[in-house]
Amino acid sequence: MSRASDKSDQAAPSAPENSGGPKHVAVIMDGNGRWAKARGMPRTLGHRAGVNALKRTVEAAPQFGLECLTVFGFSTENWRRPVAEVSELMGLVKLYVQTDLDRLAREGVRVRILGRRDGLPPDIQEIVERAEAKTAHNSNFLLQVAFNYGSRGDIVDAARKFAIQVRDGKADPADLDEAMFGSLLCTAKGPPVDLVIRTSGERRISNFLLWEAAYAEFVFQNVLWPDYGPEALSEAIEEFRRRERRFGGLDAHDVLAAG
């Protein structure tokens, strides 16, 4: 049995009592390949273990006061990987929906898929549409899966949408501001991002939520994604709570010093 399977029944640590925790956490799930390599396994088994980690994390998230979890499942750049690995990743999407969609629907989780639909295999498009339709009216928790997603591409797509509106006489260039531009992104219906987590010890954001994470806090954790779960999520949230978010302004101490 894999270490990820050993963690499947792991209870979530008690949610901290103090307020001020994040409401929207975004996760770059990194380290599946290295997890598998360290165990002499093929990368595909690392991805399968990563699905178990996703299940644990989604189940635990509401217990920490989260209202939205966004995970980076498959980037537009991931198509460059070997065909067999891409096929395995697509198969895992099917597996996750088949095994968890009914439970997510019962528990009031709304599922949204972020990213370009064009170019996805027809069976994956059908699964994406089914997951969104089945959970469309749920409101207890929002799970967003960035799939065939790249933030630069999404920004370009938003700019193209606005350009078309101007061309068609439906908008004027002077209409464009940050709020309007944000409404054209595929993430527009989600809440602001408070915290971005990347696992595996890497310290880069890899074309993920470049616009949306402008004022988010970043936490980089050394745990490989297949080993992730409630305990690691709790540690990231506690790190977030220790920080003072200024959004470009001054904290109370700095204001007093400046005065």
C-alpha positions in Angstrom: 0.0 0.0 0.0 1.3 3.4 -0.9 2.0 6.1 1.7 -0.7 8.2 0.1 -3.2 5.3 0.8 -1.9 5.1 4.4 -3.0 8.7 4.8 -6.4 8.3 3.3 -8.1 7.9 6.7 -6.1 10.7 8.4 -8.3 12.9 10.5 -8.1 16.6 9.9 -6.5 18.6 12.7 -8.9 20.8 14.6 -9.6 24.1 12.8 -7.9 27.0 14.7 -10.3 29.0 16.8 -9.1 32.5 15.8 -10.5 34.2 12.8 -8.6 35.7 9.9 -7.9 32.6 8.0 -8.1 32.3 4.2 -11.4 31.8 2.4 -9.9 30.9 -1.0 -6.8 28.7 -1.2 -5.2 27.8 -4.6 -2.8 24.9 -4.8 -0.1 24.0 -7.3 -0.1 20.2 -6.9 3.6 19.4 -7.5 5.8 16.4 -6.9 3.9 13.4 -8.2 6.8 12.3 -10.5 9.4 12.7 -7.8 7.3 10.8 -5.3 7.0 7.9 -7.7 10.7 8.0 -8.6 11.8 7.9 -5.0 9.8 4.6 -4.7 11.0 3.1 -7.9 7.5 3.4 -9.4 6.4 4.8 -12.8 5.2 8.4 -12.9 1.7 7.2 -13.6 1.4 5.7 -10.1 2.6 9.0 -8.7 -0.3 10.7 -10.4 -2.7 8.1 -9.1 -1.4 8.8 -5.6 -1.9 12.5 -6.3 -5.6 11.9 -6.9 -5.9 10.4 -3.4 -4.2 13.5 -2.0 -6.7 15.7 -3.8 -9.6 13.8 -2.3 -8.1 14.1 1.2 -7.5 17.8 0.7 -10.9 18.6 -0.7 -12.6 16.8 2.1 -10.6 18.6 4.8 -10.8 22.1 3.3 -14.2 23.2 4.7 -13.1 22.1 8.2 -10.6 25.0 8.1 -13.2 27.6 7.1 -12.4 27.6 3.4 -15.1 28.5 1.0 -13.2 27.8 -2.2 -10.3 25.5 -3.2 -8.7 26.0 -6.6 -6.2 23.3 -7.8 -3.9 23.3 -10.8 -4.7 20.0 -12.4 -3.4 20.2 -16.0 -1.7 23.1 -17.7 -1.7 24.1 -21.3 2.1 23.3 -21.3 1.4 19.7 -20.0 0.5 18.6 -23.5 4.2 18.5 -24.2 4.6 15.5 -21.9 4.9 12.0 -23.3 1.6 10.8 -24.9 1.3 7.9 -22.4 1.5 10.2 -19.4 -1.0 12.7 -20.9 -3.4 9.8 -21.5 -3.0 8.6 -17.9 -3.7 12.1 -16.6 -6.9 12.2 -18.8 -7.9 8.9 -17.4 -7.5 10.1 -13.9 -9.9 13.0 -14.6 -12.5 10.4 -15.5 -11.6 8.3 -12.5 -12.0 11.2 -10.1 -15.4 12.2 -11.5 -16.7 8.7 -11.6 -15.7 8.0 -8.0 -16.3 11.3 -6.3 -18.8 13.4 -8.3 -21.9 11.9 -6.6 -20.4 12.5 -3.1 -19.4 16.0 -4.0 -22.9 16.7 -5.2 -24.5 15.3 -2.1 -22.2 17.4 0.1 -23.2 20.6 -1.6 -19.9 21.1 -3.4 -20.0 23.1 -6.6 -17.4 22.1 -9.2 -16.1 24.5 -11.8 -13.5 23.7 -14.4 -11.2 26.6 -15.4 -9.3 26.7 -18.7 -9.8 26.2 -22.4 -12.4 23.7 -23.5 -11.2 23.7 -27.1 -8.8 20.9 -27.8 -10.0 18.6 -25.1 -10.9 15.1 -26.1 -14.7 14.8 -26.5 -15.0 12.3 -23.6 -13.2 14.8 -21.3 -15.4 17.6 -22.4 -18.5 15.5 -21.6 -17.1 14.8 -18.1 -16.3 18.4 -17.5 -19.8 19.5 -18.6 -21.5 16.8 -16.5 -19.5 17.7 -13.4 -20.5 21.3 -13.7 -24.1 20.6 -14.5 -24.6 18.1 -11.7 -23.3 20.5 -9.1 -24.4 23.9 -10.6 -26.9 24.7 -7.8 -24.7 23.7 -4.9 -23.4 26.5 -2.6 -21.7 24.9 0.5 -18.2 24.9 -1.1 -16.6 25.7 -4.4 -14.0 23.4 -6.0 -12.3 24.9 -9.0 -10.1 22.7 -11.1 -7.7 24.4 -13.5 -7.5 22.0 -16.4 -6.0 22.8 -19.8 -5.3 26.1 -18.1 -2.5 28.7 -18.4 -2.8 32.2 -16.9 -1.1 34.0 -19.8 -3.4 32.3 -22.2 -6.5 33.3 -20.1 -5.3 36.9 -20.0 -4.9 36.9 -23.8 -8.3 35.3 -24.2 -9.8 38.1 -22.0 -8.1 40.8 -24.0 -9.4 39.2 -27.2 -13.0 39.2 -25.8 -12.8 42.9 -25.0 -11.3 43.7 -28.4 -14.3 41.9 -30.0 -16.7 43.9 -27.9 -15.1 47.1 -29.0 -15.1 46.0 -32.6 -18.8 45.1 -32.4 -19.7 48.5 -30.8 -20.6 46.9 -27.5 -17.8 48.6 -25.5 -15.5 51.5 -25.7 -11.8 51.4 -24.9 -12.4 53.9 -22.1 -14.7 51.3 -20.4 -11.9 49.0 -19.6 -10.7 49.0 -15.9 -9.4 46.3 -13.6 -12.8 45.2 -12.5 -14.1 44.8 -16.1 -11.0 43.0 -17.2 -11.2 40.6 -14.3 -14.8 39.8 -15.3 -13.6 38.5 -18.6 -11.2 35.9 -17.1 -12.3 32.3 -16.6 -12.0 32.8 -12.9 -14.4 35.7 -12.7 -17.1 33.8 -10.8 -14.7 32.7 -8.0 -13.9 34.7 -4.9 -10.5 36.6 -4.5 -7.5 34.3 -3.9 -6.1 34.7 -0.4 -3.4 32.0 -0.3 -1.4 30.2 -3.0 0.3 27.0 -2.0 2.9 25.1 -4.0 4.1 21.7 -2.8 7.4 19.8 -3.5 9.7 22.6 -2.4 9.7 24.4 -5.8 9.4 28.2 -5.6 7.7 29.4 -8.7 4.1 29.9 -9.8 4.3 28.3 -13.3 1.7 30.4 -15.1 -1.0 29.9 -12.5 -3.4 32.7 -11.5 -1.0 35.6 -12.4 -3.8 38.2 -12.3 -5.8 36.7 -9.5 -2.9 36.2 -7.1 -1.7 39.8 -7.2 -2.2 40.3 -3.5 -2.3 36.6 -2.4 0.0 35.2 0.2 2.4 32.5 -1.0 3.4 29.4 1.0 5.9 26.9 -0.4 5.9 23.5 1.3 8.5 20.8 1.0 6.0 17.9 1.1 5.4 16.1 -2.2 1.8 16.3 -3.4 0.9 12.6 -3.0 1.8 12.9 0.7 -0.4 16.0 1.1 -3.4 16.1 3.4 -5.1 17.9 6.3 -1.9 18.3 8.4 0.0 20.0 5.6 -3.0 22.2 4.8 -3.3 23.2 8.4 0.4 24.2 8.5 0.0 26.4 5.4 -3.1 28.1 6.9 -1.3 28.7 10.2 1.5 30.3 8.2 -1.0 32.5 6.5 -2.5 33.6 9.8 0.9 34.7 11.0 1.2 37.2 8.2 -0.2 40.7 8.0 -1.8 41.5 4.7 -1.3 45.1 3.6 -2.6 45.2 0.1 0.0 47.8 -0.8 -0.8 49.9 2.3 0.7 50.2 5.8 0.1 48.2 8.9 -0.9 49.9 12.2 2.7 50.0 13.4 4.0 51.6 10.3 1.2 54.2 10.3 2.1 55.2 13.9 5.8 55.4 12.9 5.0 57.5 9.9 2.9 59.9 12.0 
